[in-house]
Amino acid sequence: MRKGQSRSRHTRGRSSSSPDGASAAVPLLELLREKDFKSVEDLRKGARLRPHEFEAAVGLLERKGMVERTNGRVSAQGRRPESLQIRAESGYVAAVDIGGTNLRVVIADITGAIVGKWTGSTVDASSPGKVVHLIQKGVKQITQQTGVREDSLLAIAAGAPGVTDSKNGVVLLTSYLGGWKDVPLGKMLTDALGAPSVIENDVRLGAVGERWKGSARGLDNFVFLAIGTGIAAGICVNGELLHGPAFAAGEVGYLVVPGTSEAGVREGNPGALEAAIGGEGIKSQWRQVTQRMHGEAMGDLNATEIFDRALVGDEEAQRVLQNSARILAHAVYNISVVLNCSHFILGGGVGTNEILRDAAENVLRAYTEPAQPQLYLSSLGPEAQLIGAVRLALDAAEKHMGIRA
């Protein structure tokens, strides 16, 4: 475990379960999703529940058709004890990642395992109605290919780029989809697919995915910093996503730090941090550096190509790398001081570049108070948003079925 990495304690202590077992049902499901238990008794001990609490929770899940007991079998080694497992086919959820050019749909079973994927283009179909139609098309194709019944869909979660009111399922504003504004995407999806829906900002979904299956697994406090064409953050505080009263928490692309422009930002233009070290910002740095040193811009390289050149000693590329790393380090440090958070996960096409991460860490070594931020690369890559959407869809399904508060 790296310095500064602090994991939350999953102390599934003795539960104050209600008589119907609802408060213990979700922890049991989570345990069963994590691993197989050799016996029902092993599961009960893992959950740290009293026998009556455990039986109440299992009874609730059995009534909902979500788990089943497997009878002890006789083998050469003797009779195997009774065990419990999730009925994967008892229901399914859909997860959607809506991008400026592509739309991805997956369907997962109740264990969280993905059973089918579909990808479409939003280039010529970016209006809300057309995007919902694309999602319908994707769900239909997956169900036809996998044999999943559409009426077994328990919930759907979708991530959208931009400011998203997750409480009411409304995309308030995004510049990536033809200027969506106040789009009731949640209601549209529920009407189209006949299942409860959850809508969230795509970067926050990345944070959810990393906490469930990735580099932030088990952490209650961390920042998922996505750096691609744009820059935004999914912030987790005390185990909860930070949204803000206007749902704009994490719009860190507008940060002003040393090395970025101090000019005001006009509507529709990138913020100071994004303009400096987003994908286009790094390309712009390259053009400016080579123009100064050679009298003309030298090629139209992307961030990865520039950083690869820096690694082998290209002087111009090294200047761009060091400047980008310094700006990134300052932004990370300022965020860490405000949030009292040391764990940062870098995602996105630019953010997951190991060369940039290492250079930024070198800068951060000078900043040790009140705590030195630590940078980790996303272990889920471009799948983080979809995995986060699966997680939220499972939560919504459990809530709709009455086993999650």
C-alpha positions as CSV (number, residue, x, y, z in Angstrom):
1,M,0.0,0.0,0.0
2,R,1.4,3.3,-1.0
3,K,2.1,6.2,1.3
4,G,-1.0,8.3,2.0
5,Q,-3.4,5.5,1.0
6,S,-6.0,5.0,3.7
7,R,-8.8,2.5,3.2
8,S,-12.1,2.6,5.0
9,R,-12.9,-0.2,7.4
10,H,-15.7,-2.4,6.3
11,T,-16.7,-3.4,9.8
12,R,-19.8,-5.3,9.3
13,G,-20.5,-5.4,13.0
14,R,-23.5,-6.7,14.7
15,S,-26.5,-5.3,12.9
16,S,-29.6,-3.6,14.3
17,S,-31.6,-5.4,11.6
18,S,-35.3,-4.8,11.3
19,P,-37.4,-7.9,11.8
20,D,-37.9,-8.3,8.0
21,G,-34.1,-8.4,7.5
22,A,-34.0,-5.3,5.1
23,S,-31.0,-3.6,6.8
24,A,-28.8,-6.8,6.5
25,A,-30.0,-7.9,3.0
26,V,-27.8,-5.5,1.1
27,P,-24.6,-6.3,3.0
28,L,-25.3,-10.0,2.4
29,L,-25.7,-9.4,-1.4
30,E,-22.4,-7.5,-1.4
31,L,-20.6,-10.3,0.3
32,L,-22.0,-12.8,-2.2
33,R,-21.0,-10.6,-5.1
34,E,-17.4,-10.5,-3.7
35,K,-16.8,-14.2,-3.2
36,D,-18.2,-17.7,-2.9
37,F,-18.8,-19.1,0.5
38,K,-18.4,-22.8,1.2
39,S,-21.4,-22.8,3.6
40,V,-24.3,-20.8,4.9
41,E,-22.5,-20.7,8.2
42,D,-19.4,-19.2,6.7
43,L,-21.5,-16.5,5.1
44,R,-23.2,-15.7,8.4
45,K,-19.8,-15.4,10.1
46,G,-18.5,-13.2,7.3
47,A,-21.5,-10.9,7.7
48,R,-21.1,-10.9,11.5
49,L,-24.8,-11.3,12.0
50,R,-26.7,-13.0,14.8
51,P,-28.4,-16.2,13.6
52,H,-31.9,-14.6,13.7
53,E,-30.7,-11.5,11.9
54,F,-29.1,-13.6,9.2
55,E,-32.1,-15.8,8.7
56,A,-34.4,-12.7,8.4
57,A,-32.1,-11.2,5.7
58,V,-31.8,-14.5,3.8
59,G,-35.6,-15.0,4.0
60,L,-36.2,-11.5,2.5
61,L,-33.8,-12.2,-0.4
62,E,-35.4,-15.6,-1.0
63,R,-38.8,-14.0,-1.1
64,K,-37.6,-11.5,-3.7
65,G,-36.2,-14.4,-5.7
66,M,-32.6,-13.1,-5.5
67,V,-30.8,-15.9,-3.8
68,E,-31.2,-19.7,-3.5
69,R,-29.9,-22.3,-1.1
70,T,-27.9,-25.2,-2.6
71,N,-28.4,-28.5,-0.9
72,G,-25.4,-30.3,0.6
73,R,-24.1,-32.8,-1.9
74,V,-22.4,-36.2,-1.2
75,S,-19.0,-36.6,-2.8
76,A,-16.0,-38.8,-2.2
77,Q,-14.9,-36.4,0.5
78,G,-18.3,-36.6,2.2
79,R,-21.4,-34.4,2.3
80,R,-20.8,-30.8,1.4
81,P,-22.6,-28.3,3.6
82,E,-25.6,-26.2,2.4
83,S,-24.6,-22.9,0.8
84,L,-26.2,-19.8,-0.6
85,Q,-25.8,-18.1,-3.9
86,I,-27.2,-15.2,-5.9
87,R,-29.7,-16.2,-8.6
88,A,-27.9,-14.3,-11.4
89,E,-30.8,-14.7,-13.8
90,S,-33.3,-13.3,-11.3
91,G,-33.0,-9.8,-12.9
92,Y,-30.9,-7.5,-15.0
93,V,-29.8,-3.9,-15.1
94,A,-28.8,-1.7,-18.0
95,A,-25.9,0.8,-17.8
96,V,-25.3,3.6,-20.3
97,D,-22.3,5.9,-21.0
98,I,-23.4,8.8,-23.2
99,G,-20.4,10.6,-24.9
100,G,-20.1,13.4,-27.4
101,T,-19.4,11.0,-30.2
102,N,-20.2,7.5,-28.9
103,L,-22.8,5.8,-26.8
104,R,-22.2,2.6,-24.9
105,V,-24.8,0.3,-23.4
106,V,-24.2,-2.8,-21.3
107,I,-26.6,-5.2,-19.6
108,A,-25.5,-6.9,-16.3
109,D,-27.1,-9.6,-14.2
110,I,-27.9,-9.1,-10.6
111,T,-24.5,-10.2,-9.5
112,G,-23.0,-7.3,-11.5
113,A,-21.5,-9.5,-14.2
114,I,-21.8,-8.0,-17.7
115,V,-23.7,-10.3,-20.1
116,G,-23.8,-8.1,-23.2
117,K,-22.4,-4.8,-24.8
118,W,-23.5,-2.5,-27.6
119,T,-21.9,0.7,-29.0
120,G,-23.6,3.4,-31.2
121,S,-22.7,6.8,-32.5
122,T,-24.1,10.1,-31.3
123,V,-22.5,12.2,-34.0
124,D,-25.6,12.5,-36.0
125,A,-28.1,11.6,-33.3
126,S,-27.3,13.9,-30.3
127,S,-30.8,15.2,-29.6
128,P,-32.4,13.9,-26.4
129,G,-35.0,11.9,-28.3
130,K,-32.5,10.4,-30.6
131,V,-30.2,9.4,-27.8
132,V,-33.0,7.7,-25.9
133,H,-33.9,5.9,-29.2
134,L,-30.3,4.7,-29.5
135,I,-30.4,3.4,-25.9
136,Q,-33.6,1.5,-26.7
137,K,-31.9,0.1,-29.8
138,G,-28.9,-1.0,-27.8
139,V,-30.9,-2.6,-25.1
140,K,-33.0,-4.5,-27.6
141,Q,-30.0,-5.8,-29.5
142,I,-28.3,-7.0,-26.4
143,T,-31.5,-8.8,-25.1
144,Q,-32.0,-10.4,-28.5
145,Q,-28.4,-11.6,-28.6
146,T,-28.3,-12.9,-25.1
147,G,-31.8,-14.2,-24.6
148,V,-32.5,-11.8,-21.7
149,R,-36.1,-10.9,-21.5
150,E,-36.7,-7.1,-21.7
151,D,-39.3,-7.4,-18.9
152,S,-36.6,-8.7,-16.6
153,L,-34.9,-5.3,-16.7
154,L,-35.0,-4.0,-13.1
155,A,-33.3,-0.6,-13.5
156,I,-31.2,1.5,-15.8
157,A,-28.4,4.0,-15.0
158,A,-27.0,6.5,-17.5
159,G,-24.1,8.9,-17.3
160,A,-24.1,12.1,-19.3
161,P,-21.3,14.7,-19.8
162,G,-22.1,18.0,-18.2
163,V,-23.9,19.3,-15.1
164,T,-26.5,16.7,-14.1
165,D,-29.2,16.9,-11.4
166,S,-28.9,13.3,-10.2
167,K,-31.7,13.8,-7.6
168,N,-34.4,14.5,-10.3
169,G,-32.7,12.8,-13.3
170,V,-32.2,16.0,-15.3
171,V,-29.3,16.9,-17.5
172,L,-29.1,20.6,-16.7
173,L,-26.4,21.6,-19.2
174,T,-23.8,20.0,-21.5
175,S,-21.9,21.4,-24.4
176,Y,-21.1,17.9,-25.8
177,L,-24.5,16.9,-27.0
178,G,-25.8,19.8,-29.1
179,G,-26.3,22.1,-26.1
180,W,-28.7,20.0,-24.0
181,K,-30.4,22.1,-21.3
182,D,-32.8,20.9,-18.6
183,V,-33.4,17.5,-20.3
184,P,-35.5,15.1,-18.1
185,L,-33.5,12.2,-19.2
186,G,-34.5,10.0,-16.3
187,K,-38.2,10.2,-17.0
188,M,-37.6,9.7,-20.8
189,L,-35.7,6.5,-20.1
190,T,-38.2,5.2,-17.6
191,D,-41.0,5.8,-20.1
192,A,-39.0,4.2,-22.9
193,L,-37.8,1.1,-21.1
194,G,-40.4,0.7,-18.4
195,A,-37.8,0.5,-15.6
196,P,-36.6,2.9,-12.8
197,S,-33.8,5.1,-13.9
198,V,-30.8,6.9,-12.4
199,I,-29.0,9.7,-14.1
200,E,-25.5,10.9,-13.1
201,N,-22.6,12.9,-14.4
202,D,-20.3,10.6,-16.3
203,V,-17.1,11.5,-14.3
204,R,-18.9,10.9,-11.0
205,L,-19.9,7.5,-12.4
206,G,-16.2,6.9,-13.0
207,A,-15.6,7.6,-9.3
208,V,-18.3,5.1,-8.4
209,G,-16.8,2.5,-10.7
210,E,-13.3,3.0,-9.2
211,R,-14.6,2.7,-5.7
212,W,-16.5,-0.5,-6.5
213,K,-14.0,-2.3,-8.7
214,G,-11.0,-0.2,-9.3
215,S,-8.2,1.9,-7.8
216,A,-10.4,3.4,-5.0
217,R,-11.8,0.1,-3.9
218,G,-13.0,0.4,-0.3
219,L,-12.0,4.1,0.0
220,D,-14.4,6.6,1.6
221,N,-12.4,9.7,0.6
222,F,-10.8,10.2,-2.8
223,V,-10.9,12.3,-5.9
224,F,-11.3,10.7,-9.4
225,L,-9.7,13.3,-11.7
226,A,-10.6,12.7,-15.4
227,I,-8.3,14.4,-17.9
228,G,-9.1,14.0,-21.5
229,T,-10.5,16.6,-23.9
230,G,-12.0,18.1,-20.8
231,I,-11.2,18.0,-17.1
232,A,-13.6,17.2,-14.3
233,A,-13.6,15.4,-11.0
234,G,-15.7,12.9,-9.2
235,I,-15.3,13.6,-5.5
236,C,-16.1,11.1,-2.8
237,V,-16.4,12.4,0.8
238,N,-17.2,10.0,3.7
239,G,-18.4,7.4,1.2
240,E,-20.8,9.8,-0.6
241,L,-20.5,11.6,-3.9
242,L,-20.2,15.3,-3.6
243,H,-22.7,17.1,-5.9
244,G,-23.1,20.7,-4.5
245,P,-26.4,22.6,-4.4
246,A,-26.2,23.3,-8.1
247,F,-24.7,19.9,-9.0
248,A,-21.5,21.5,-10.2
249,A,-19.1,20.2,-7.6
250,G,-16.1,18.8,-9.4
251,E,-16.0,21.2,-12.3
252,V,-12.3,21.6,-11.7
253,G,-11.5,22.4,-15.3
254,Y,-12.3,26.0,-14.3
255,L,-9.6,26.1,-11.6
256,V,-7.1,29.0,-11.9
257,V,-3.6,27.9,-10.8
258,P,-0.1,29.1,-11.5
259,G,0.6,28.6,-15.2
260,T,-3.0,29.0,-16.4
261,S,-4.8,32.0,-17.8
262,E,-6.3,34.4,-15.3
263,A,-8.8,35.8,-17.9
264,G,-12.5,35.3,-17.3
265,V,-14.1,32.4,-19.2
266,R,-16.9,33.0,-21.7
267,E,-19.8,30.7,-21.8
268,G,-19.0,27.6,-23.9
269,N,-15.2,28.0,-23.7
270,P,-13.0,25.7,-21.6
271,G,-11.9,26.8,-18.2
272,A,-8.4,27.8,-17.3
273,L,-7.1,24.4,-16.2
274,E,-8.7,22.5,-19.0
275,A,-7.4,25.0,-21.6
276,A,-3.9,24.4,-20.2
277,I,-3.6,20.6,-19.7
278,G,-6.7,19.1,-21.3
279,G,-6.0,17.3,-24.6
280,E,-6.3,20.3,-26.7
281,G,-4.4,22.4,-24.2
282,I,-1.4,20.2,-24.4
283,K,-1.4,20.2,-28.2
284,S,-1.6,24.0,-28.0
285,Q,1.4,24.0,-25.7
286,W,3.4,21.9,-28.2
287,R,2.6,24.3,-31.0
288,Q,3.6,27.3,-29.0
289,V,6.9,25.8,-27.8
290,T,8.0,24.5,-31.2
291,Q,6.9,27.9,-32.8
292,R,9.2,29.7,-30.4
293,M,12.1,27.4,-30.8
294,H,11.9,26.7,-34.5
295,G,9.9,29.6,-36.0
296,E,7.1,27.2,-36.9
297,A,4.9,24.7,-35.2
298,M,6.3,21.2,-35.6
299,G,3.5,18.7,-36.3
300,D,0.1,18.2,-34.7
301,L,0.9,15.7,-32.0
302,N,-1.4,14.5,-29.3
303,A,-0.6,14.3,-25.6
304,T,0.6,10.7,-25.6
305,E,2.9,11.3,-28.6
306,I,4.3,14.4,-26.9
307,F,5.0,12.6,-23.6
308,D,6.6,9.7,-25.4
309,R,9.0,12.1,-27.1
310,A,9.8,13.6,-23.8
311,L,10.7,10.2,-22.4
312,V,13.4,9.8,-25.0
313,G,14.9,13.2,-24.5
314,D,13.1,15.5,-27.0
315,E,13.7,19.0,-25.5
316,E,10.5,20.6,-26.7
317,A,8.4,17.7,-25.5
318,Q,10.1,17.8,-22.2
319,R,9.2,21.4,-21.7
320,V,5.5,20.6,-22.5
321,L,5.6,17.6,-20.1
322,Q,7.2,19.5,-17.2
323,N,4.9,22.5,-17.6
324,S,1.8,20.2,-17.7
325,A,3.0,18.2,-14.7
326,R,3.6,21.4,-12.7
327,I,0.1,22.7,-13.5
328,L,-1.5,19.4,-12.7
329,A,0.5,19.1,-9.4
330,H,-0.6,22.6,-8.3
331,A,-4.3,21.8,-9.1
332,V,-4.1,18.5,-7.2
333,Y,-2.4,20.0,-4.2
334,N,-5.0,22.8,-3.9
335,I,-7.9,20.3,-4.2
336,S,-6.2,18.2,-1.5
337,V,-5.9,21.1,0.9
338,V,-9.6,22.0,0.5
339,L,-10.9,18.5,0.9
340,N,-8.3,17.1,3.3
341,C,-7.9,14.3,0.8
342,S,-4.6,12.6,-0.2
343,H,-5.8,9.9,-2.7
344,F,-6.2,11.0,-6.3
345,I,-7.0,8.6,-9.2
346,L,-6.2,9.8,-12.7
347,G,-8.5,8.8,-15.5
348,G,-9.2,9.8,-19.0
349,G,-7.0,9.5,-22.1
350,V,-4.5,12.1,-20.8
351,G,-4.8,11.4,-17.1
352,T,-3.9,7.7,-17.4
353,N,-0.5,8.5,-19.0
354,E,2.1,7.1,-16.6
355,I,4.8,9.6,-17.8
356,L,2.6,12.6,-16.8
357,R,1.7,11.0,-13.5
358,D,5.4,10.4,-12.6
359,A,6.3,13.9,-13.6
360,A,3.5,15.4,-11.5
361,E,4.5,13.2,-8.5
362,N,8.0,14.6,-8.7
363,V,6.5,18.1,-8.3
364,L,4.3,17.1,-5.5
365,R,7.2,15.8,-3.4
366,A,7.9,19.4,-2.4
367,Y,4.4,19.7,-0.9
368,T,4.2,17.6,2.3
369,E,1.9,19.7,4.5
370,P,-0.8,19.2,5.6
371,A,-0.5,15.9,3.7
372,Q,1.3,14.9,0.5
373,P,-1.2,14.0,-2.2
374,Q,-0.7,10.6,-3.9
375,L,-1.5,9.9,-7.5
376,Y,-2.8,6.6,-8.8
377,L,-3.7,5.6,-12.3
378,S,-7.2,4.3,-13.0
379,S,-7.3,0.5,-13.1
380,L,-10.5,0.5,-15.0
381,G,-9.6,2.9,-17.8
382,P,-12.5,3.8,-20.1
383,E,-14.7,1.1,-18.5
384,A,-14.9,3.1,-15.2
385,Q,-18.0,5.0,-16.2
386,L,-19.9,1.9,-17.4
387,I,-18.9,-0.1,-14.2
388,G,-20.1,2.9,-12.1
389,A,-23.4,2.9,-14.0
390,V,-23.8,-0.8,-13.4
391,R,-23.3,-0.2,-9.6
392,L,-25.9,2.6,-9.5
393,A,-28.3,0.6,-11.5
394,L,-28.0,-2.3,-9.0
395,D,-28.6,0.1,-6.2
396,A,-31.7,1.5,-7.9
397,A,-33.0,-2.1,-8.5
398,E,-32.5,-3.0,-4.9
399,K,-34.2,0.1,-3.7
400,H,-37.2,-0.5,-6.1
401,M,-37.4,-4.1,-4.7
402,G,-37.5,-2.8,-1.2
403,I,-34.2,-4.2,0.1
404,R,-32.2,-1.0,0.1
405,A,-33.2,2.2,1.9
